[in-house]
């Protein structure tokens, strides 16, 4: 499955599978490293999708006259 075309849910599911495989300790070291690298890419993709969704929601809220600000758990994810 090509990572560029994964939905958020697909990427998150794949990431959960990778974590599970690595945590079992049954995957050889070299494969663990490859899966870890894939996981990092998936995390970046998920964050990008979430940031895009956040911006869309803020635009929609602004158009409706509501000022929505990000707070709580999402703040540390922002890389500004």
C-alpha positions, 0 to 999 in steps of 0.5 A: 500500500502506497503511503502517500495515498493512505487515509488518516485511518489507514495510516493510523491502523498501519502505525498501530500494526507496526508498533505491535510487531516491534513490541512483540520482539519477534521481528528481526532487528533489521526489519524492526529498523525498517518498520520504525522508519516507516512508522516515522513517515506515517506519524508525519503523514498523520500530523499533516492530515490533522493539521490540514483538517484543523485549518479547514475547521478554523476557516469554516468557524471563521466564516461562521463568525466563531473564533476557534483556537487550538488548545489542550493536547493539540498544542505540542503537535504544532511545529511553528 
